[in-house]
Amino acid sequence: MNRRNFFESTFALFPLLLSFDTIALSEFSTGVQVINSGVGGNNTVDLLARIEKDCLLHQPDLTVLMVGTNDMNSKKFISLGQYEKNMRSIIEAILKIKSQIVLMNLLPVYEPYLFTRHNSEFYQPEGHSGRLTQMNNFIKGISDEYKLSFLDIHHLFERIGNIGLDKLSLIKNEANSNTTDGLHPTADGYRLLGLSVYQHIIYSGLPHSKIVCFGDSITFGDGGIDGQSYPGYLNKLLN
């Protein structure tokens, strides 16, 4: 299957995934274990502080890593140089236990909502979009450097996510969630995330007996492993 067919098949399956109900995951268990190790508000400093107990001790054969949204924002901000150093430490620790890694880049956001919580001047001189581009360029670069499996989830959300004020936006807004969020996925957004990770794992032939999904609130989702989260949907698809 070539890359174009891979994405076409992902989008073809998406309507089927939208019909999934929240069902007891034990009913589908075939031995695949998906662990949701997302914690809201975390940046790379936080992930390093808890990597031993929340990732390495599980001895996953595959780790899905997505982190950086909080690193680039004002409350948990760290410099790009420190972010790069932290990411190398996280990746090297995971590789040391012989776990393969799927590295995801950062989602697009609806900036007018973001700037109600973070002063736009904070992102100068490059602006928020410029800083996001820098982060995502680094994430792609380090995935190439360490020969990691890379999933460009930013591209998928940017192209089909209807990011903005429309009710169909896959990022939360007033029309679909009654909130000026602009950052976190909707329920359908989490389904797309789960389906994309699933397709990427299968298409790439990656091991998946035990998977740790390691990251921040976008990994944790709405309700952890049993609620609306990409690890939850991934678990349903693999079991």
N, C-alpha and C positions, 0 to 999 in steps of 0.2 A: 504494500500500500504506500503510495507516495504522499507527500505532505498535504497536497491539495485535497486528495481523497480523504485523508485523516480528518481535516477540518470539516469537510462536507458531511462525513458520517457523524461527527460530533453534533453539528447543527441539526441533522436529521433525527437524532435520538433525543434532542432537547425537549420537544413537546411531550414525549413519553415520560421523561423524568419529572416534568411539571405536575403530572397526575399522581405522583407518589404521596401517600399519606405517611404520617409518623407512626410506624409500626414497631412493635417490640423487636429489637434487633436480634434477639436470641432465636427468633423463629427462622432466621435466614443463616444462622451460623454454620459455616463449613470449615472452621479452623483458622480463617484469616482474621488477624487482630489489627484493628485500627485504633490508635490511641490519640485522643485530642489533647495536645499539650500547648494549647493557646491560652494566653493570659492577657486580659484587657489592659491597655496602657503600657505594655512592655516595649522597651527598646532593646538594642543589642547588649547594653550593659546588664539589663535584667535577665536576658537569655543566658548570658555567660554565668550569672550568679546561680542559676537553677538548672544548668545543662546536665549536671551529673544525675540528679534525681529525676528530672522530667524527660530526659532523652536517653542518655548513655546507659543508665541502669536497666532500661527496658531491652537493651541489646537488639534494636531493630535491624532488619536487613535492608530497610529503606526509610530514609528520613525526608519528609517534604518540608522545606524551609522557606518561610516567607516573613521577612521582618525589615523594618526601615521607615514605616509611616510615622511612628512616634519619634524616631531619631531626627527627622528633618523638621519637626514642629516645635513650637516654642517651649512647651512645658517639659519635654524630655530631650531637648535639642542637644546633639553633639556634633562636632565638626565632621565634615566628610572624611578627613584624614583619620579620625578616631573611629568612625563607622567602618572604614575599610580595614583597620587593624582588628576591630572586634569581629568582623565577618570572617576574616582569615582564621582567627582563633576558634570560632564556632565550627567552621568547616573542617579545620584540621583535627579538632577533637572528635568530630563525628566520623571522619574517615579513619581515624586511628582505631576505632572499634569495628572496622570493616563494614560499616553501613554505607550503602550507596545513597546519593543525595539527588533529589529533584529540587532545583532552585527556581523559585518564582520571583518575578519582579513585582513592582508596586502598582496598584490600581490607579486609574485616573480618578479625579475628584471633581466636584462642582465647586469651583473656587468662591463664588459669592457667598455660599453658606459657610465655607471654611473661614472666611475673613470676618465672620461675626464672632468667632471664637479666638482667632489669632490675628493680630495686627498685620496688615499687608506689608507694612514697612519692615517687619521682621525678616522677610524673605529677600530683601534687597541685598546686593544689586541685581541678582540673577532672576528674581521673581520666583513665585512658587513653582510655576511650570518649568522654569529653567533648573531649579533645584531638583525637581522630580526627574527631569531628563538626566541630570548628572548622576543621580542615584541609580537609575535604571541602566544607564550606560556602564556604570561600575559593576552592577550585578551581572550583566551579560558578560562583561570582560572577565570577571573572576570565575564565572562558570566555564568559560573557555580555558582559562589558565589552569584550573584544577580538573578539567575534562569532566565536568558535572553535567547531568541531564538538566536542560533549561526549558522552562515553560513560560512563554511570553503571554501571560495572562492579561497584561496591560493592553496588548493589541486586541485581544478578543473583546474586552470590555469597551475599549475605545471605539471599535468598529461596529459592534452590535448592541452595545449597552444602553444607547439612548440617554447618555449622561446629561442631566439637566433637570428641567422642571416638569417634564412630561410624566404622566402616571406610569408609563411603560419603562421608565428609567430603571436600570438594574442597581443603581445607587439610591439610597433612601432620600426622599424629599417630602415636601408637604403633601403632594398629591397622592403618593403611594403609601406613606407611613405617618403622615401628620406630624412630621418633624423636619427641622432645618438641619439635617445631618450632613448630607453631601459627601460622605466619606465611606460609610459601611454599606455592604451589599444588602439588597432586599432578599426576601425568601427565594425569589427566582434567581437573583444574583448568586446566592449560595449554591443553588442547584447547578447553575452553569459552572461555577468553580469546581464543584464535586465531579461533575461529568467530564470537565476538561482534564482534571488530574487523573481520573480513571482512564480516559482514552489515551492520555500521554503514557501512563504506566504500561498499558496493554500494547500500545503501538511500539513503544521503545523496548519491550521485552524485559522490563525491570522486575526484580524480585519483589514479592509483596506478601510474604507469610506474616510478617509483623511490621507495621508501618507506624512511625511516630510523626504526627503533624505538629511541627514546632513553630511557634510564632506568637502573635499578639491577638487583639480582639477579632481581627478578620479571620484568624484561624479558629478561635473559640466559637465565634458565631453567636446565634441566639439560642442558647440552651445546650451548648457543648455537644457531646457525642449523640445524645438522644433527641436533640432539637434541630433547629435549622442551622446547620453548619456544613462546610464542605467536607470535614472528616466524617460527619454523620452520613451524608449522601454517598461518599466514597465507600463507607463501610457497607451500605446497602447494595451497592453495585458489585462489590467484590465477593460478597457472601451469598 
